[in-house]
Amino acid sequence: EDKVVQSPLSLVVHEGDTVTLNCSYEVTNFRSLLWYKQEKKAPTFLFMLTSSGIEKKSGRLSSILDKKELFSILNITATQTGDSAVYLCADSGSARQLTFGSGTQLTVLP
Amino acid sequence: KAGVTQTPRYLIKTRGQQVTLSCSPISGHRSVSWYQQTPGQGLQFLFEYFSETQRNKGNFPGRFSGRQFSNSRSEMNVSTLELGDSALYLCASSLGTLQTSPNYGYTFGSGTRLTVV
């Protein structure tokens, strides 16, 4: 059974700080690892990391995948209050479903 | 283009009742998956439909069922509701199934908030 563990569970920072969110996974057959941002209801897609794409960047957000150590990190630089959300990572491994971690609740204070 | 649409947004039901939730995927998407989100368990997979066929099912009791229509719209039904069924139910659509097209990614709807009293 695939397993995804995120840390920390919650994080409080001030605007302008840089944060690093962690996601470790145990999967039988790795396919891809996805990051989502959930502000109120609908998780919105951020990145997909695969064996052929282990680094992604979009604006102030970036993510890397370490297939050897089985983890991924999501970095957010120069945080803004609008970055406050739950960040979810999920793997699409052998189980033919997305297996989600419990999420990291990020709060950015002005 | 329109995103994934879920109706209704909110529902309040009493124990023992049944409920039907609806999900309209993005136009052209043929795969619809359903997830239950609760504070204690996080996001858990319910089932996935593709071309009107259930392709995969999560570890939920038989009270949870679903179907997909020829236009790719999907419904999920929960019978004999229990208090523990209170949750946010999310559906996600994709061009292909996770098994055959793992790199397509999924787009989620805003969910239906079900409260069982």
Interface residues (C-beta under 8 A of the other chain):
Chain A: R31 S32 L34 Y36 K40 K41 A42 P43 T44 F45 M48 T50 L88 A90 S92 A95 R96 Q97 L98 T99 F100 G101 S102 G103
Chain B: G3 V4 S33 Y35 G42 L43 Q44 F45 E48 R55 N56 G58 L88 L90 A92 T97 L98 Q99 P102 N103 G105 Y106 T107 F108 G109 S110 G111 R113
